[in-house]
Amino acid sequence: NQLLAIYERNPATLQTRLDVINAAVESDNVLLKEYEATIQDDENRTLYNNLTESLASYRELRNANLELVKVQKYDEALAGLDAVTQARLTVDEDLEALISYNTTQAEAVLAQNAADFKTQSTLMIIFIVVGIALAVGLGLMVANMISNPLRRMVDSAEEIANGNLDVTIKIDSRDEVGELGLAFVKMTDHINEVMTNIDSAAEQVSAGS
């Protein structure tokens, strides 16, 4: 709009150009103020200060140039345009430096978040594997606690079925399996007692004969 104001050399459209420039200045000021509130480190602050200083210098030169346009000194305004352009290039460079810094910071944060996610995922997998291993180990231990006494009772039952009544069963557990084992021991003792009584009766009958 500044270039248009110089090259048009039309006082009738000058105010329109100035209004557009002033609106852009106000919008930029709002954005700069909002960005300044987010600054948290010294390097960012330094880059921001560089930008605001170069922007202030540029605006000063531009406004001086526009004053020449307002009084219709178009040739002088055109002659000073190089200085305004150089000041604008400095603003662009400072703005690019600030953008580059924020891009680098964002990439660093993203990389850190990715590393944290990977670490957390690895820890979660380790916890799951350890949990599964503990569950399997506990399951096997419980299974052995149940199956071993039952296996001993089955073996003892087979011994009794084969006629061997002198069977000793050792049950250490105090749960339902232990109660079953005690009942089995009582049953075995009772069978032994019954068989002993039968043998005694048979001997008495044989002696009476």
C-alpha positions in Angstrom: 0.0 0.0 0.0 2.9 2.3 0.6 4.2 1.7 -2.9 0.8 2.2 -4.3 0.5 5.5 -2.5 3.9 6.6 -4.0 3.3 5.4 -7.5 -0.3 6.4 -7.8 0.4 10.0 -6.8 -3.3 10.4 -6.2 -4.3 12.4 -3.1 -7.9 11.0 -3.5 -6.8 7.4 -2.8 -4.1 8.2 -0.3 -6.3 8.1 2.8 -7.5 4.6 1.8 -4.0 3.4 1.6 -3.1 4.9 5.0 -6.2 3.3 6.6 -5.1 -0.1 5.3 -1.6 0.5 6.6 -2.9 1.6 10.0 -5.2 -1.4 10.3 -2.3 -3.7 9.6 -0.2 -1.9 12.3 -2.9 -2.4 14.9 -3.4 -6.1 14.0 0.4 -6.6 14.2 0.6 -4.9 17.6 -2.2 -7.2 18.9 -0.3 -10.3 17.7 3.0 -9.1 19.1 1.4 -8.4 22.5 -0.2 -11.9 22.5 3.1 -13.5 21.6 5.0 -11.6 24.2 2.8 -13.1 26.9 4.0 -16.6 25.9 7.7 -15.9 26.1 9.4 -18.1 28.7 13.1 -18.0 28.0 15.9 -15.5 27.4 16.7 -16.5 23.9 13.1 -16.1 22.8 13.0 -12.7 24.6 16.1 -11.5 22.8 14.8 -12.5 19.4 11.5 -10.9 20.2 13.2 -7.6 21.2 15.3 -7.7 18.0 12.1 -7.9 16.0 10.3 -5.2 17.8 13.3 -2.8 17.6 13.7 -3.4 13.8 10.0 -3.1 13.4 10.0 0.2 15.2 12.9 1.5 13.0 11.0 0.4 9.9 7.8 2.0 10.9 9.6 5.3 11.7 11.2 5.3 8.2 7.9 4.3 6.5 5.9 7.0 8.4 8.5 9.6 7.4 8.2 8.5 3.8 4.4 8.6 3.9 4.6 12.2 5.3 6.4 13.1 2.1 3.6 11.4 0.1 1.0 13.4 2.0 2.6 16.7 1.0 2.9 15.3 -2.6 6.7 15.2 -2.5 6.6 12.0 -4.5 10.2 12.1 -5.9 11.7 12.5 -2.4 9.5 9.7 -1.2 10.6 7.5 -4.1 14.3 8.4 -3.4 13.9 7.3 0.3 12.2 4.1 -0.6 15.4 2.1 -0.6 16.0 2.9 3.1 12.5 1.8 3.9 13.0 -1.4 1.9 16.2 -2.2 3.7 14.5 -1.6 7.1 11.7 -4.0 6.0 14.2 -6.7 5.0 15.8 -6.4 8.5 12.3 -6.9 10.0 11.8 -10.0 7.7 15.1 -11.4 8.8 14.4 -10.9 12.5 10.9 -12.4 12.0 12.4 -15.4 10.2 14.9 -15.9 13.1 12.0 -15.9 15.6 10.0 -18.3 13.5 13.0 -20.6 13.1 13.6 -20.6 16.8 10.0 -21.5 17.6 10.1 -24.2 15.0 13.2 -25.7 16.5 11.7 -25.5 20.0 8.5 -27.2 18.7 10.5 -30.0 17.1 12.5 -30.5 20.3 9.3 -30.7 22.3 7.8 -33.1 19.8 10.9 -35.3 19.9 10.9 -35.3 23.7 7.2 -36.2 23.8 7.9 -39.0 21.3 10.8 -40.3 23.5 8.6 -40.0 26.6 5.9 -42.0 24.9 8.3 -44.6 23.8 9.7 -44.9 27.3 6.2 -45.1 28.8 5.2 -47.7 26.2 8.3 -49.8 27.0 7.6 -49.6 30.7 4.0 -50.6 30.2 5.0 -53.6 28.1 7.5 -54.6 30.8 4.8 -54.3 33.5 2.4 -56.4 31.4 5.0 -59.1 30.7 6.0 -59.2 34.4 2.3 -59.3 35.4 1.6 -62.2 33.0 4.7 -64.0 34.3 3.6 -63.5 37.9 0.1 -64.6 37.1 1.3 -67.8 35.3 3.7 -68.5 38.2 1.0 -68.0 40.8 -1.4 -70.2 38.7 1.2 -73.0 38.5 1.9 -72.8 42.2 -1.8 -72.9 43.1 -2.3 -75.8 40.6 0.6 -77.7 42.2 -0.8 -77.0 45.7 -4.1 -78.6 44.6 -2.9 -81.3 42.3 -0.1 -82.8 44.4 -2.3 -83.8 47.4 -4.9 -85.1 45.0 -2.3 -87.1 43.2 -1.1 -88.6 46.5 -4.7 -89.5 47.4 -5.3 -91.1 44.0 -2.1 -93.2 44.4 -3.2 -94.2 47.9 -6.7 -95.1 46.6 -5.0 -97.4 44.0 -2.9 -99.0 46.7 -6.0 -99.7 48.8 -7.8 -101.1 45.7 -4.9 -103.4 45.2 -5.3 -104.7 48.8 -2.6 -102.7 50.5 -4.3 -101.1 53.5 -1.1 -99.9 55.1 -1.2 -96.6 53.3 0.0 -93.4 54.9 -1.1 -90.1 53.4 0.7 -86.8 54.4 -1.5 -83.7 53.9 0.0 -80.4 54.8 -2.6 -77.9 53.4 -5.4 -76.5 55.5 -7.8 -75.7 52.7 -10.6 -77.7 51.1 -8.0 -80.1 49.7 -6.6 -80.6 53.2 -10.0 -81.3 54.5 -10.6 -83.9 51.7 -7.2 -85.5 52.6 -8.1 -85.7 56.3 -11.4 -87.3 55.3 -9.5 -89.8 53.1 -7.2 -90.6 56.0 -10.2 -91.2 58.3 -11.8 -93.4 55.7 -8.5 -95.4 55.3 -8.3 -95.8 59.1 -11.9 -96.9 59.2 -11.3 -99.5 56.5 -8.3 -100.8 58.4 -10.3 -101.0 61.6 -13.1 -102.9 59.8 -10.7 -105.3 58.1 -9.0 -105.9 61.5 -12.3 -106.7 63.1 -13.2 -109.0 60.2 -9.8 -110.8 60.6 -10.4 -111.2 64.3 -13.9 -112.6 63.8 -12.7 -115.0 61.2 -9.9 -116.2 63.5 -12.5 -116.7 66.3 -14.8 -118.7 64.0 -11.9 -120.8 62.8 -10.8 -121.5 66.4 -14.4 -122.5 67.4 -14.6 -124.9 64.6 
